């Protein structure tokens, strides 16, 4: 039998109960840490050199490390960088400034978007761009930070992500492709084909947080978490700038998003503009009456799309037209809107006094969060999507085929938006996919076709198409079924403006 001396217990109890010893231990603990604090952004970026790979947090302009990027822009001797970031800010801010100064050789991004300089350099053969689906990008970085060399995913199956050939670099002054993406390795799991993606790490990670302490513990605010959290884990050296530097111990252990183990340098940012890329405010009913015909057409489509919502649904709204649906939800039901940049419980556009630069949707527009809503990082967000937690996603489209193939991310050599999160969303097996778009292109050509002519976002993934003229259902193995007509439209008109055959429902009626 184990015997414990009584004196040992008494001594231990005596030590634990002495207030002066506790105070002494607390004081020693408060002093016994290694500060990672740097005085300025210029000092913090020391060691970054030409040819380095930088992982950069933020989404659009939300949560970007403004001061660190400005510091790099001041260092004209730092050239030929590879930048891993969801996108590149705007032409004149964020990563866009490093493009203007020609310090970036290659971008690894999911979205080019409205950054005209980004698109110009890419299409002109001045910049290498490795386009990656947004959820894949977030997971590749997360895996890199977790020491996982690769993973299998459904995202991109049946597209050029799988087969290769996406232009990485065009020849200067030509549409010829100088560098193209490689095919992905695939493997069958449970009867389905998946493709393999590799983890991403970087020489440095540059992230921005709301609060932090000298140990490097970080707290993000609202949707500014986005790519900052996974990027912080995957840099050999992670540099964090914060809005508020707080004393060690002020941040509660259970509220810290990124532990200081991942952060090597921290500084209080010198100044913050916190620009909002697309300041979007809620419209009144009277303001809607004064909109342009094009905008009225979009609202006509999206009001019909809002009727797809059912009570209790979890729904993702894609950028552009679909995000408008948040303003037209039947007030008698509850719909939980998810935005892939890291919001669940997204509300309508804000009023002027509700605007917050740390709250934007996937389209970089200012939004609100409803009571009970939550915010999280991009890798967590796409885990929800891949994990089949969504009931439905509503996306925009450039083309849809009669079998439900979707194209919505590029017109080769002309328009390059990037796949964003769309490929991940349409790859979720159990999520209903609704596409909203105008029935015809500006030149009158059909956008609903027998086969798509543009690169695919996903194959056989669309369940319903809602246009300004009608509603189609995609019936697996059969094709399109015309379900509803917009007021004033006829079946003959739909036949004349559609690029494939379809069946007509026996109970078709004018419904919107």
C-alpha positions in Angstrom: 0.0 0.0 0.0 1.2 3.5 -0.9 1.9 5.7 2.2 2.0 9.5 2.0 3.6 11.3 4.9 1.2 13.7 6.7 4.0 16.3 6.9 4.1 16.5 3.1 0.4 17.2 2.9 0.6 19.8 5.6 3.5 21.6 4.0 1.8 21.6 0.6 -1.4 23.0 2.1 0.6 25.6 4.0 2.3 26.8 0.8 -1.0 27.0 -1.1 -2.7 29.1 1.6 0.0 31.7 2.1 -1.2 34.9 0.3 2.3 36.4 0.2 3.7 33.4 -1.7 0.7 33.6 -4.1 1.4 37.2 -4.7 5.1 36.6 -5.3 4.3 33.8 -7.8 1.8 36.0 -9.7 4.4 38.8 -9.9 7.0 36.4 -11.2 4.6 34.9 -13.7 3.6 38.3 -15.0 7.2 39.2 -15.7 8.4 35.8 -17.0 7.5 36.1 -20.7 9.4 36.8 -23.9 7.9 39.9 -25.6 7.4 39.6 -29.4 6.6 43.3 -29.7 8.1 45.4 -32.5 8.0 49.2 -32.5 7.0 49.7 -36.1 5.9 48.0 -39.3 9.2 48.9 -41.0 11.0 47.1 -38.2 8.7 44.1 -38.2 9.2 43.3 -41.9 13.0 43.0 -41.5 14.2 39.8 -43.1 11.6 39.8 -46.0 13.6 39.6 -49.2 13.1 39.3 -52.9 11.6 35.9 -54.0 9.9 35.2 -50.7 6.4 33.7 -50.5 4.0 35.8 -48.4 0.7 34.6 -46.9 -1.5 37.6 -46.5 -4.7 37.7 -44.5 -7.8 39.7 -45.3 -10.8 39.5 -47.6 -11.1 42.3 -50.1 -10.1 45.2 -47.9 -11.6 43.7 -44.8 -9.0 42.7 -42.2 -6.0 43.4 -44.4 -2.6 44.1 -42.7 -2.6 47.7 -44.0 0.6 48.9 -42.2 2.7 45.9 -43.1 1.7 46.1 -46.8 2.6 49.8 -46.8 6.0 49.0 -45.2 6.7 46.5 -48.0 5.7 49.0 -50.6 8.3 51.4 -49.2 11.0 48.7 -49.7 11.5 48.9 -53.5 14.5 46.4 -53.1 12.0 43.7 -52.3 10.9 42.2 -55.6 9.7 39.0 -57.3 7.3 38.1 -54.4 4.8 35.3 -54.5 1.7 36.5 -52.6 -0.9 34.0 -51.4 -4.2 35.9 -50.7 -7.8 35.4 -51.5 -7.7 38.5 -53.7 -5.5 41.6 -54.2 -7.5 44.4 -52.6 -8.2 47.2 -55.0 -6.0 48.8 -57.7 -4.9 51.5 -55.3 -5.0 49.9 -51.9 -3.9 46.8 -50.0 -2.0 44.3 -52.2 -2.9 46.4 -55.2 -0.2 48.9 -54.2 2.4 46.1 -54.5 1.1 45.4 -58.0 1.4 49.0 -58.9 5.0 49.0 -57.8 5.6 45.7 -59.7 6.9 43.9 -56.5 4.7 40.8 -57.1 5.7 38.1 -59.6 3.0 35.6 -58.8 -0.4 35.7 -57.1 -2.1 32.6 -55.6 -5.7 33.7 -55.3 -9.3 32.6 -55.8 -10.7 35.9 -57.0 -9.6 38.8 -59.3 -12.9 40.5 -59.1 -13.1 44.2 -59.8 -9.4 45.0 -59.4 -8.7 46.3 -62.9 -4.9 46.5 -62.4 -4.8 42.9 -61.3 -6.8 41.8 -64.4 -4.8 44.0 -66.7 -1.4 42.6 -65.6 -2.7 39.0 -65.7 -4.3 39.2 -69.1 -1.3 41.3 -70.4 1.2 38.6 -69.5 2.9 40.8 -66.8 1.8 38.7 -63.8 1.6 35.0 -63.0 -1.8 34.1 -61.4 -2.5 30.7 -59.9 -6.3 30.6 -59.5 -7.5 28.4 -56.7 -11.1 27.8 -55.6 -11.7 29.8 -52.4 -12.5 26.9 -50.1 -9.6 24.9 -51.5 -7.3 27.9 -50.9 -8.4 28.2 -47.3 -8.0 24.5 -46.7 -4.6 24.3 -48.4 -3.3 27.0 -46.1 -5.0 25.4 -43.0 -3.4 22.0 -43.9 0.0 23.7 -44.4 -0.2 25.2 -41.0 -1.2 21.9 -39.5 1.6 19.9 -41.1 -0.7 18.1 -43.5 0.9 17.7 -47.0 -2.3 17.3 -48.9 -6.0 16.4 -49.0 -8.8 15.2 -51.3 -11.8 17.3 -52.3 -14.8 17.2 -54.6 -14.2 20.8 -55.5 -13.2 21.2 -59.1 -14.1 17.7 -60.3 -15.0 17.9 -64.0 -13.5 21.3 -64.5 -10.1 22.7 -65.6 -9.0 22.5 -61.9 -9.0 18.7 -62.4 -7.8 18.5 -66.0 -5.4 21.4 -65.9 -4.9 24.1 -68.5 -6.0 27.2 -66.5 -3.7 30.0 -67.7 -1.1 31.0 -65.1 0.8 33.3 -67.4 -0.1 34.7 -70.8 2.6 35.6 -73.3 3.1 39.4 -73.3 1.0 41.0 -76.0 -0.7 37.8 -76.9 -3.5 35.5 -75.9 -1.1 32.5 -76.0 -0.7 30.7 -72.7 2.9 30.6 -71.5 2.3 28.7 -68.3 -0.7 26.6 -67.5 -1.9 24.7 -64.4 -1.2 21.0 -64.2 -3.8 18.2 -63.9 -4.6 17.0 -60.4 -4.2 13.5 -59.1 -7.6 11.8 -58.5 -8.8 9.0 -56.3 -12.2 7.2 -55.8 -13.7 7.2 -52.3 -17.1 5.6 -51.7 -17.8 5.5 -55.4 -17.0 9.3 -56.0 -14.0 10.9 -57.6 -12.0 13.3 -55.6 -9.0 15.4 -56.6 -5.9 16.0 -54.5 -4.7 19.4 -53.4 -1.4 20.2 -51.6 -1.0 22.2 -48.4 0.5 25.7 -48.6 3.1 27.3 -46.3 5.0 30.5 -46.7 8.2 32.3 -45.7 6.2 35.0 -43.9 2.6 35.4 -43.0 1.2 38.9 -42.6 -2.0 39.2 -40.7 -4.2 41.8 -39.0 -6.2 41.4 -35.8 -8.4 43.6 -33.6 -6.6 42.9 -30.4 -3.4 41.2 -29.4 -0.9 41.0 -26.6 2.9 40.8 -26.4 2.8 37.1 -26.4 1.2 37.2 -29.9 -2.3 36.0 -28.8 -4.8 37.4 -31.3 -8.5 38.2 -31.3 -10.3 39.1 -34.6 -13.4 41.2 -35.0 -16.5 40.0 -36.9 -15.8 39.0 -40.5 -12.2 40.3 -40.3 -11.2 36.8 -39.1 -11.6 35.5 -42.7 -8.2 34.3 -44.1 -6.2 35.9 -41.2 -6.6 32.9 -38.9 -5.4 30.1 -41.3 -2.6 32.4 -42.7 -1.3 33.0 -39.2 -0.6 29.3 -38.7 1.2 28.6 -42.0 4.0 31.1 -42.1 7.5 30.2 -41.0 7.5 33.7 -39.5 4.1 35.2 -38.7 3.9 39.0 -38.3 0.7 40.4 -36.8 -0.4 43.9 -36.6 -3.3 44.8 -34.2 -5.6 47.8 -33.7 -5.3 47.4 -29.9 -2.3 46.1 -28.0 -3.5 44.9 -24.5 -1.5 43.8 -21.5 -0.7 40.1 -21.2 -3.6 38.5 -19.3 -6.3 40.9 -20.4 -7.5 38.5 -23.2 -9.5 35.7 -21.7 -8.1 32.3 -22.7 -11.4 31.2 -24.2 -11.8 34.3 -26.4 -8.4 34.1 -28.1 -8.7 33.0 -31.8 -5.0 32.5 -32.6 -2.6 31.4 -29.9 0.8 33.2 -29.6 2.5 29.9 -30.5 1.8 30.8 -34.1 2.9 34.5 -34.0 6.6 35.5 -34.0 6.3 39.3 -34.2 3.5 41.7 -33.2 3.0 45.4 -33.4 0.3 48.0 -32.9 -0.5 49.3 -36.4 0.5 53.0 -36.9 -2.7 54.0 -38.6 -5.8 52.4 -40.0 -8.1 53.6 -42.8 -10.2 50.5 -42.8 -11.7 51.2 -46.2 -14.9 49.5 -47.2 -14.6 48.2 -50.8 -18.3 48.4 -51.5 -20.3 50.6 -49.1 -23.8 49.3 -49.7 -26.8 50.7 -47.7 -30.3 49.4 -47.3 -32.8 50.9 -49.7 -36.3 52.2 -48.9 -39.3 51.2 -51.0 -39.4 54.6 -52.6 -35.7 54.4 -53.5 -36.2 51.1 -55.3 -38.7 52.8 -57.6 -36.0 55.2 -58.8 -33.5 52.4 -59.7 -32.2 51.9 -63.3 -34.1 49.4 -65.5 -31.1 47.0 -65.2 -31.3 47.1 -61.4 -35.1 46.7 -61.4 -34.6 43.6 -63.6 -32.2 42.2 -61.1 -34.5 42.8 -58.2 -37.4 41.2 -60.2 -35.3 38.1 -60.5 -34.1 38.0 -56.9 -37.6 38.6 -55.4 -38.6 35.4 -57.1 -35.5 33.7 -55.8 -36.4 34.8 -52.3 -39.5 32.6 -52.5 -37.1 29.6 -52.5 -36.4 30.2 -48.8 -38.1 27.9 -46.3 -38.3 28.3 -42.6 -35.2 27.1 -40.8 -33.0 26.8 -43.9 -29.2 27.4 -43.9 -28.5 29.2 -47.2 -25.4 30.6 -48.9 -25.8 33.7 -51.2 -23.3 34.2 -53.9 -21.8 37.6 -54.9 -23.7 40.0 -57.2 -27.4 39.5 -57.7 -27.9 36.7 -55.1 -26.9 38.7 -52.1 -29.8 41.0 -52.7 -32.1 38.2 -51.6 -31.3 38.9 -48.0 -33.5 42.0 -48.3 -36.6 40.1 -49.4 -37.0 37.2 -47.0 -40.5 36.7 -45.8 -40.6 38.2 -42.3 -42.7 35.3 -41.0 -39.9 32.8 -41.5 -36.3 32.3 -40.2 -33.5 31.8 -42.7 -29.9 31.5 -41.6 -27.8 33.2 -44.3 -24.2 32.1 -44.6 -21.4 34.1 -46.3 -18.3 32.1 -47.2 -16.0 34.8 -45.9 -17.1 33.9 -42.4 -20.6 34.9 -41.4 -23.6 32.8 -40.4 -26.8 34.8 -39.6 -26.1 37.5 -42.1 -28.7 40.3 -42.1 -29.7 42.9 -44.7 -27.5 45.8 -45.9 -27.0 48.3 -43.1 -28.4 51.8 -42.6 -25.8 54.6 -42.6 -25.3 54.4 -38.8 -25.0 50.5 -38.8 -22.0 50.4 -41.1 -18.9 48.5 -39.8 -15.8 48.0 -41.9 -15.3 44.6 -40.2 -18.7 43.4 -41.5 -18.7 42.6 -45.2 -20.2 39.8 -47.3 -18.6 37.6 -49.9 -19.1 40.4 -52.4 -17.1 42.8 -50.2 -20.3 44.8 -49.5 -21.2 46.2 -46.1 -23.8 44.0 -44.3 -25.3 43.4 -40.8 -25.4 40.3 -38.6 -28.7 39.3 -36.9 -29.0 38.4 -33.2 -27.7 34.9 -32.8 -25.3 35.2 -35.8 -21.7 34.1 -35.6 -18.4 34.9 -37.3 -15.5 32.6 -38.0 -12.5 32.0 -40.3 -12.7 31.1 -44.0 -11.4 27.6 -43.4 -14.2 26.9 -40.9 -16.7 28.4 -43.2 -15.8 26.1 -46.1 -15.8 23.2 -43.7 -19.5 23.9 -43.2 -20.0 23.9 -47.0 -18.0 20.8 -47.7 -19.6 19.1 -44.7 -23.1 19.4 -46.2 -24.4 21.8 -43.6 -26.1 24.1 -46.1 -29.6 23.4 -47.4 -29.3 25.7 -50.5 -27.0 28.0 -52.3 -28.0 30.8 -54.7 -25.4 31.8 -57.3 -25.2 33.9 -60.4 -24.4 32.4 -63.8 -23.0 33.1 -67.2 -24.2 29.9 -68.8 -26.2 26.8 -67.7 -26.6 23.7 -69.8 -29.7 21.5 -70.1 -28.0 19.0 -67.8 -27.2 21.5 -65.1 -23.6 22.3 -65.9 -22.7 25.8 -64.6 -20.2 28.4 -65.9 -19.8 31.6 -64.0 -16.1 32.5 -63.4 -14.3 33.4 -66.7 -14.5 34.4 -70.3 -11.1 33.2 -71.5 -8.8 36.1 -72.5 -11.5 38.7 -71.9 -13.2 38.6 -68.5 -11.5 37.1 -65.4 -13.4 37.1 -62.2 -12.0 34.0 -60.6 -13.9 31.0 -59.2 -14.2 32.4 -55.7 -16.2 30.1 -53.6 -18.6 28.9 -56.3 -16.8 25.7 -57.2 -16.9 24.7 -53.5 -20.5 25.5 -53.2 -21.7 23.6 -56.2 -19.6 20.6 -55.2 -21.4 20.1 -51.9 -23.5 16.9 -52.6 -26.7 17.6 -50.7 -27.0 21.3 -51.1 -29.7 22.6 -53.5 -28.2 24.9 -56.2 -30.3 27.7 -57.6 -28.9 29.9 -60.3 -30.2 33.5 -60.9 -29.3 35.3 -64.1 -30.7 37.2 -67.0 -32.2 34.9 -69.6 -30.1 36.3 -72.4 -26.7 38.1 -72.7 -26.5 41.8 -73.7 -26.2 40.8 -77.3 -29.3 38.7 -77.1 -27.6 35.4 -77.3 -28.8 32.5 -75.2 -27.3 31.8 -71.8 -29.2 28.5 -71.3 -27.7 26.0 -73.7 -27.4 22.4 -74.8 -23.7 22.5 -73.8 -21.7 25.3 -72.2 -19.1 27.0 -74.3 -17.3 28.7 -71.3 -15.1 26.9 -68.7 -17.1 25.0 -66.2 -17.7 25.9 -62.5 -19.4 22.5 -61.9 -21.0 19.6 -63.7 -24.6 18.5 -63.3 -24.9 20.7 -60.2 -27.8 23.1 -60.9 -31.2 22.2 -59.6 -33.2 25.4 -60.6 -32.7 28.3 -63.0 -34.5 31.6 -62.3 -34.3 34.3 -65.0 -36.2 37.5 -65.7 -38.4 35.5 -68.0 -39.1 32.1 -66.4 -38.1 29.3 -64.0 -36.6 26.1 -65.2 -36.0 22.9 -63.2 -33.1 20.6 -64.2 -34.5 17.1 -64.1 -31.6 14.5 -63.8 -31.3 12.4 -66.9 -34.0 14.2 -68.7 -33.1 17.9 -69.1 -35.0 21.1 -68.5 -38.6 21.5 -67.4 -40.2 24.9 -67.7 -42.0 25.5 -64.4 -43.1 29.1 -64.3 -43.4 32.2 -66.5 -42.8 35.8 -65.5 -45.9 38.0 -66.0 -46.4 38.8 -69.7 -44.1 36.0 -71.0 -45.2 33.2 -73.3 -43.9 29.7 -73.9 -43.1 30.6 -77.5 -41.0 33.5 -76.3 -39.0 31.2 -74.0 -38.4 28.7 -76.8 -37.1 31.5 -79.1 -34.7 32.8 -76.5 -33.4 29.5 -75.1 -30.5 27.6 -76.7 -31.8 24.1 -76.1 -35.0 22.1 -76.0 -37.1 21.7 -72.9 -40.3 20.2 -71.6 -43.2 22.3 -70.3 -44.9 21.5 -67.0 -48.6 20.7 -67.3 -49.4 23.2 -64.6 -47.3 26.1 -65.8 -48.6 29.5 -64.9 -47.5 33.2 -64.7 -46.3 33.5 -61.1 -43.9 36.5 -60.8 
